[in-house]
Amino acid sequence: MIRRPPRSTPKPSSAASDVYKRQLVKGFMIFQKDVPKEECGVVGVYSNNAQSISKEIFFGLYALQHRGQESAGICTSDGKKFNVHKGMGLVAQVFEESVFDKLKGNVGIGHTRYSTTGSSKIENAQPFLAESYNTDIALAHNGNVINSNELKKDIINSGYNLSSSSDSEIIAHLIAYAPAQSWKDRIAYCMRKIQGAYSLVLMDKNQLIGVRDPLGVRPLCIGKKDNQWIIASESCALDHMGAEFVREVNPGEAVLIDKNGIKTIYQRETSEKTGACVFEHIYFARPDSKLNGTLIYKNRMAMGAELAKEFPVDADMVIGVPDSATAAAVGYSQESGIPFGEGLVKNRYVGRTFIIPDQILRDIGVRWKLNLLSELIEGKKIVVVDDSIVRGTTTPHVVNLLRKGGAKEIHFRICAPPIISPCHFGVDMATKNELLAANMEVEEIRKFIGADSLGYLSNEGLIKSVKSKRDNLCMGCFTGNYPIPVQLEMDKLILETES
């Protein structure tokens, strides 16, 4: 069985034990870092030259690999036909050198996927193609459509078929069959129909379009490189492609790129209140990306500094759980004056999708992902900074590892507030009964993980750290209040079980 905290720490409460048992039954990958699962990454490229841009898209997807590891795909067009290649696995596994010869064209889109609606199978890999009586399109999507089941029923009742269980194909169908002639009217029609989060790159055989939902939940930005225009989920992709960041796509905006350049073809009227996902700042976005004009790395340092103000402690060293919490640990160290060190080393070659079936391997699973620098922490009081605690499957193992390494005291600091509610906008987080903080108070969680103290960043401290207004952020996972009404529980496989 999974090891509980050392006997010297209090036993988990009955509520904690029940949650713990649910994790065992689920059989999740214990050695994985206990964080929400990634979303998706999208890239679109338009070139004024007749050159093939498939390798450019590949490099963009490679930079966005952190946003999804289940499948990847690219679609290009030479003005006459679509050329598509997609498959299961990481970007580098899906695309071999010989594939690019088949992906000719000067306009194209790409996608790397983590399933948020629909299971992990090739039928759900993107981009999706949709052919109607007056237009053919390809589409890639990052987000989650919360009324997808109702839309699916409408499509089927109209006599059309869907080939997948992905909400992204539903969006493609709505756009292709929209009762409109212009792109502006097509996008307007779809925004009236779709509820939820969607950052899209789509194309016909000659044009590239980027669309962001009215709340701006998921990021989407525009870049320029010589004779190329690029649309991507994060600015780090532009950097890897050698492009210059131009701006973010505004919430509710659709931009079109063709031989004449770029222009806004639709801007939905929005209130001052938007709903950008705050977890992009905490975990999802790469630290070298910029969101809302600020570098993610700096925002995470600010989270650590706020934690040091809210939960000071007498300690000898600050360490981060690598990699996403490293910047926050540096911020905690600088604010508190406690030296920063690397007490844990991450094995970067352990895949994210391994399953550990053997009982013995479960016990040592966390060591597959993390190794300890015992000589640096032995006999010391340690502050451990991590980005979040979701289900609580691995944090007790990290504490146990540090105890075995000789840490005198372990003080856990989390640079996110307690997660009490699931995400409905493109993050496969957990159901409410799986969320540790939805079932236990902070002190119970402290006892459960075996730490000497535990502190979560406050909502106010988080908002201050990301340099945004409360009304411009979605913090539903921390508050239970979402920018648009949602069902209490939503099944990611609902489109496979409903018709």
C-alpha positions in Angstrom: 0.0 0.0 0.0 0.9 3.6 -0.3 3.0 4.8 2.7 1.3 7.1 5.1 3.2 9.9 6.8 5.6 8.7 9.5 4.2 7.5 12.8 5.5 10.6 14.6 2.9 12.6 12.7 -0.8 12.6 13.6 -3.0 10.0 11.8 -5.2 11.4 9.1 -8.8 12.1 10.2 -11.6 9.7 9.0 -12.4 12.2 6.2 -8.8 12.2 5.1 -8.7 8.4 5.2 -11.8 8.2 3.0 -10.3 10.5 0.5 -7.0 8.6 0.6 -8.8 5.3 0.0 -10.5 6.8 -3.1 -7.2 7.6 -4.6 -6.0 4.0 -4.1 -9.1 2.6 -5.8 -8.7 5.1 -8.6 -5.2 3.7 -9.2 -3.8 7.0 -10.3 -0.1 7.4 -11.2 1.2 8.0 -7.7 4.6 9.2 -8.7 3.1 12.0 -10.8 3.1 15.5 -9.4 -0.3 16.2 -7.9 -1.5 19.0 -10.2 -4.4 19.6 -12.5 -3.9 17.9 -15.9 -2.9 20.0 -18.8 -5.2 21.5 -21.4 -4.2 21.9 -25.1 -1.9 24.0 -27.2 -2.7 25.5 -30.6 -0.6 27.1 -33.3 -1.5 28.7 -36.6 0.8 30.0 -39.3 0.2 32.0 -42.5 3.0 32.8 -44.9 2.9 35.1 -47.9 5.4 32.9 -49.7 4.5 29.5 -51.2 6.9 27.8 -48.8 5.8 24.9 -46.6 5.3 26.0 -43.0 4.7 22.6 -41.4 8.1 22.6 -39.7 7.3 26.1 -38.3 4.1 24.7 -36.8 6.0 21.7 -35.4 8.4 23.9 -33.5 5.5 25.9 -32.1 3.8 22.8 -30.9 7.1 21.5 -29.4 7.2 24.7 -27.4 3.7 24.0 -26.2 4.2 20.4 -25.4 3.6 21.1 -21.7 0.0 21.9 -22.5 -0.8 18.3 -23.7 0.9 15.0 -24.2 -1.8 12.7 -25.5 -1.9 13.5 -29.2 -0.7 16.0 -31.8 -1.7 17.0 -35.3 -1.0 19.4 -38.2 -3.2 20.5 -41.1 -1.8 22.6 -44.0 -3.2 23.9 -47.3 -1.5 24.9 -50.6 -4.7 26.6 -51.7 -6.1 23.5 -53.3 -6.5 20.8 -50.6 -6.0 20.1 -46.9 -3.0 17.9 -45.9 -3.4 16.4 -42.5 -1.2 14.2 -40.2 -2.1 13.4 -36.6 -1.4 10.7 -34.1 -1.2 9.6 -30.5 1.8 10.6 -28.4 4.2 13.5 -27.9 4.9 15.9 -30.7 8.3 14.4 -31.5 6.8 10.9 -31.7 4.0 11.9 -34.0 6.1 13.8 -36.6 9.0 12.1 -38.3 11.1 13.9 -41.0 9.3 12.1 -43.8 5.9 13.5 -42.7 6.7 17.1 -43.5 7.1 16.3 -47.2 3.4 15.5 -47.2 2.4 18.7 -45.4 2.9 21.2 -48.1 1.3 24.7 -48.0 1.6 28.3 -46.9 -1.2 28.2 -44.3 -1.6 25.7 -41.5 -2.7 24.9 -38.0 -1.4 22.5 -35.3 -2.6 21.1 -32.0 -1.2 19.2 -29.0 -3.9 17.6 -26.8 -4.8 16.7 -23.3 -8.4 15.4 -23.2 -10.8 17.6 -21.3 -13.9 16.5 -23.3 -13.7 13.0 -24.9 -11.3 10.2 -24.1 -7.7 9.8 -25.3 -8.0 8.1 -28.7 -7.1 8.9 -32.3 -10.7 9.8 -33.2 -10.4 12.8 -30.9 -7.0 14.0 -32.1 -7.0 17.4 -33.7 -7.2 19.4 -36.0 -10.7 18.5 -37.1 -12.0 18.9 -40.7 -15.5 20.0 -41.4 -16.9 20.1 -45.0 -20.2 21.8 -45.7 -22.0 22.9 -48.9 -20.3 26.2 -49.0 -17.0 25.9 -47.1 -14.4 23.5 -45.9 -12.5 24.2 -42.7 -9.9 22.8 -40.3 -10.0 23.7 -36.6 -8.0 23.3 -33.5 -9.3 24.2 -30.0 -8.1 24.8 -26.5 -10.8 25.0 -23.9 -14.1 23.3 -23.0 -17.6 23.9 -24.2 -20.0 23.4 -21.3 -23.1 23.1 -23.4 -21.6 20.6 -25.8 -24.1 17.9 -25.1 -27.1 20.1 -26.0 -25.3 21.2 -29.1 -24.5 17.7 -30.1 -28.2 16.7 -29.8 -29.1 19.6 -32.0 -26.6 18.6 -34.6 -27.7 14.9 -34.6 -31.4 15.9 -34.7 -30.6 18.0 -37.8 -29.4 14.9 -39.6 -25.7 15.3 -39.3 -23.1 12.9 -37.9 -20.1 13.4 -35.7 -17.0 11.2 -35.9 -15.6 11.9 -32.4 -16.6 12.5 -28.8 -14.8 15.9 -28.7 -16.5 19.2 -28.2 -13.9 20.7 -30.7 -15.6 18.8 -33.6 -18.9 20.4 -32.5 -17.4 23.8 -32.8 -16.0 23.0 -36.3 -19.4 21.7 -37.4 -21.2 24.9 -36.1 -18.8 27.1 -38.0 -18.9 25.1 -41.2 -22.7 24.9 -41.3 -23.4 28.3 -39.8 -26.4 30.0 -41.7 -24.1 32.8 -42.9 -21.9 33.7 -45.8 -19.1 35.9 -44.3 -16.6 34.9 -41.6 -17.8 37.7 -39.4 -21.3 36.4 -39.4 -20.2 32.8 -38.9 -18.1 33.7 -35.9 -21.0 35.8 -34.5 -23.4 32.9 -34.9 -21.1 30.5 -33.1 -20.4 32.9 -30.2 -24.2 33.1 -29.7 -24.4 29.3 -29.6 -21.3 28.2 -27.6 -21.0 28.5 -23.9 -17.6 28.0 -22.2 -14.0 28.5 -23.0 -12.5 28.4 -26.5 -9.3 29.7 -28.0 -9.4 28.6 -31.7 -7.2 28.5 -34.7 -9.1 27.6 -37.9 -8.5 27.8 -41.6 -9.9 27.4 -45.0 -7.7 26.6 -47.9 -6.4 30.2 -48.1 -6.9 32.0 -44.8 -6.1 31.7 -41.1 -8.4 32.8 -38.3 -7.9 33.1 -34.6 -10.8 33.3 -32.2 -11.0 33.8 -28.4 -14.1 33.5 -26.3 -15.8 36.6 -24.8 -14.4 35.8 -21.3 -10.9 35.2 -22.6 -10.5 32.1 -20.4 -7.7 30.6 -22.3 -4.7 32.5 -23.7 -4.1 33.3 -27.4 -1.6 35.6 -28.9 -0.3 37.0 -32.2 3.2 37.1 -33.5 5.1 38.2 -36.7 8.2 36.8 -38.4 9.4 38.2 -41.7 6.6 37.3 -44.1 4.7 35.1 -41.6 1.9 35.8 -39.2 1.6 33.4 -36.2 -1.2 32.7 -33.7 -0.3 30.6 -30.7 -1.6 29.7 -27.2 1.5 31.2 -25.5 4.2 33.7 -26.3 6.9 31.1 -25.6 5.9 29.4 -28.9 6.6 32.7 -30.7 10.0 32.8 -29.1 10.9 29.3 -30.3 9.7 30.1 -33.8 11.8 33.3 -34.0 8.8 35.5 -34.1 8.1 38.8 -32.4 5.2 39.1 -30.0 2.6 41.6 -31.4 -0.3 41.4 -29.0 -2.9 39.1 -27.4 -6.1 38.3 -29.1 -8.8 40.2 -27.2 -11.6 38.4 -25.4 -14.5 38.0 -27.9 -12.3 38.9 -30.9 -11.8 37.1 -34.2 -8.8 37.9 -36.4 -8.3 36.9 -40.0 -5.0 36.6 -41.8 -4.6 36.4 -45.6 -2.4 37.8 -48.3 -3.4 41.3 -47.3 -2.2 40.9 -43.7 -4.1 40.7 -40.5 -7.4 42.4 -39.5 -10.1 42.0 -36.9 -13.3 40.7 -38.5 -15.4 40.4 -35.4 -15.4 41.9 -31.9 -18.2 40.8 -29.6 -19.3 43.5 -27.2 -18.1 42.4 -23.7 -18.5 43.9 -20.3 -15.6 45.0 -18.3 -15.7 41.6 -16.5 -13.8 38.8 -18.2 -12.6 35.5 -16.9 -9.0 34.6 -17.7 -8.0 31.4 -15.9 -5.7 32.2 -13.0 -4.2 28.7 -13.1 -2.4 29.7 -16.2 -0.3 32.0 -13.9 0.1 29.4 -11.2 1.0 26.3 -13.2 -0.1 25.8 -16.9 1.8 28.5 -18.8 5.5 28.2 -19.2 7.5 30.5 -16.9 9.0 32.3 -20.0 5.6 33.2 -21.4 3.9 36.5 -20.9 0.2 36.9 -20.0 -1.6 40.2 -19.7 1.8 41.9 -20.3 3.6 40.3 -17.4 6.2 37.5 -17.4 4.9 34.3 -15.7 8.1 33.8 -13.9 7.8 37.1 -12.2 4.2 36.4 -11.2 5.2 33.2 -9.6 8.0 34.9 -7.7 5.4 37.3 -6.4 3.3 34.4 -5.2 6.2 33.1 -3.2 6.8 36.6 -1.7 3.2 36.9 -0.7 3.3 33.5 0.9 6.3 34.6 2.9 4.3 37.6 4.2 1.2 35.6 4.9 2.9 32.5 6.4 6.4 33.4 7.8 8.3 30.7 9.6 11.7 30.2 11.2 13.6 27.9 8.9 17.1 27.2 7.4 16.3 26.7 3.8 13.6 27.2 1.1 13.2 24.6 -1.6 10.7 24.3 -4.4 9.0 21.2 -5.8 10.5 21.2 -9.3 9.8 22.7 -11.8 6.7 24.9 -11.7 7.2 26.0 -8.0 10.8 26.9 -8.4 10.1 30.6 -9.1 7.7 30.8 -6.2 10.4 29.3 -3.9 12.9 31.9 -5.1 10.3 34.6 -4.3 9.7 33.2 -0.8 13.4 33.1 -0.2 14.0 36.7 -1.3 11.1 38.0 0.8 11.9 36.0 3.9 15.7 36.2 3.8 15.9 32.4 4.2 18.5 30.9 1.7 17.1 29.1 -1.3 18.4 25.6 -2.1 17.7 22.7 -4.3 16.7 19.9 -2.0 14.8 17.9 -4.7 16.0 17.1 -8.2 13.5 16.1 -10.9 14.1 13.2 -13.3 13.2 15.0 -16.5 13.1 11.7 -18.5 10.2 10.0 -16.6 7.2 10.2 -18.9 4.0 11.8 -17.8 1.9 8.9 -18.8 3.5 5.9 -17.1 1.3 3.7 -14.9 2.9 1.9 -12.0 1.0 -1.4 -11.6 3.4 -3.2 -9.2 2.8 -2.8 -5.5 6.5 -2.3 -4.7 6.9 0.2 -7.4 4.0 2.2 -6.0 5.9 2.6 -2.8 9.0 4.0 -4.4 7.1 5.8 -7.2 7.8 9.3 -6.1 11.5 8.6 -6.3 11.1 7.9 -10.0 10.1 11.5 -10.4 12.1 13.2 -7.6 15.4 12.5 -5.9 16.6 13.9 -2.7 19.8 15.9 -2.0 20.1 14.6 1.6 23.4 16.2 2.4 21.8 19.7 1.8 18.7 19.2 4.0 19.8 16.9 6.8 19.2 18.4 10.2 17.6 21.5 8.7 14.2 23.2 9.0 12.8 23.3 5.5 10.2 25.4 3.8 8.8 23.5 0.8 7.0 25.6 -1.8 4.6 23.8 -4.2 2.1 25.1 -6.8 -1.0 23.3 -5.6 -2.5 20.3 -3.8 -5.3 18.7 -5.8 -6.1 15.1 -4.8 -3.3 14.8 -2.3 -1.9 11.7 -3.8 1.8 12.6 -3.8 2.4 15.3 -1.2 2.6 12.9 1.7 5.3 11.0 -0.3 7.3 14.2 -0.8 7.1 14.9 3.0 8.1 11.3 3.7 11.0 11.5 1.3 12.2 14.7 3.0 11.8 13.1 6.5 13.9 10.1 5.4 16.5 12.6 4.1 16.9 13.9 7.7 14.9 17.2 7.5 14.3 18.4 11.0 11.1 20.3 10.2 9.0 20.5 7.0 6.8 23.6 6.4 4.7 23.3 3.3 3.7 26.5 1.5 1.2 26.3 -1.5 1.2 29.2 -4.0 -2.5 28.7 -4.7 -5.5 28.9 -2.5 -7.2 25.6 -1.5 -8.9 24.0 -4.5 -12.5 23.3 -3.5 -14.3 23.0 -6.8 -13.6 21.4 -10.2 -12.8 23.4 -13.4 -15.3 23.4 -16.2 -13.3 25.4 -18.7 -10.7 23.1 -20.2 -8.7 21.7 -17.2 -9.1 18.1 -16.2 -8.7 18.8 -12.4 -10.8 16.3 -10.4 -14.3 15.8 -9.2 -15.4 17.6 -6.1 -15.3 14.4 -3.9 -11.7 13.9 -5.1 -10.5 17.3 -4.1 -8.7 17.2 -0.8 -9.6 20.8 0.3 -13.2 20.2 -0.6 -13.3 17.5 2.0 -11.0 18.6 4.7 -10.0 21.7 6.6 -6.4 23.0 6.3 -5.3 21.5 9.7 -6.7 18.1 8.6 -4.7 18.4 5.4 -1.6 19.3 7.3 -1.9 16.2 9.4 -2.8 14.1 6.4 0.4 15.1 4.5 2.6 14.9 7.6 4.0 18.5 7.5 4.9 20.5 10.6 2.9 23.5 9.2 0.9 24.2 6.0 0.0 27.6 4.4 -2.1 28.3 1.3 -1.8 31.6 -0.5 -5.0 33.7 0.0 -7.2 34.7 -2.8 -6.2 38.3 -2.3 -2.5 37.4 -2.3 -3.0 35.5 -5.6 -4.8 38.4 -7.3 -2.1 40.8 -6.2 0.6 38.5 -7.5 -0.8 38.2 -11.0 -1.3 42.0 -11.3 -4.9 41.7 -12.4 -8.3 42.8 -11.2 -10.6 40.3 -9.5 -13.3 40.8 -12.2 -10.8 39.8 -14.9 -10.0 36.4 -13.5 -11.8 33.0 -13.3 -11.1 31.7 -9.8 -14.0 29.2 -9.7 -11.8 26.3 -8.5 -10.9 28.3 -5.4 -14.3 29.9 -4.8 -17.0 27.8 -6.5 -18.2 30.9 -8.3 -17.7 30.8 -12.1 -17.9 33.6 -14.6 -20.8 31.7 -16.3 -23.3 29.2 -14.7 -22.2 25.6 -14.9 -23.5 22.3 -13.8 -22.3 21.1 -10.4 -20.5 18.1 -11.9 -19.6 17.6 -15.6 -18.3 14.3 -17.1 -15.4 14.7 -19.6 -16.8 11.6 -21.4 -20.4 12.9 -21.6 -20.3 13.1 -25.4 -19.5 9.4 -25.5 -22.3 8.4 -23.2 -25.0 10.8 -24.3 -26.7 11.0 -27.7 
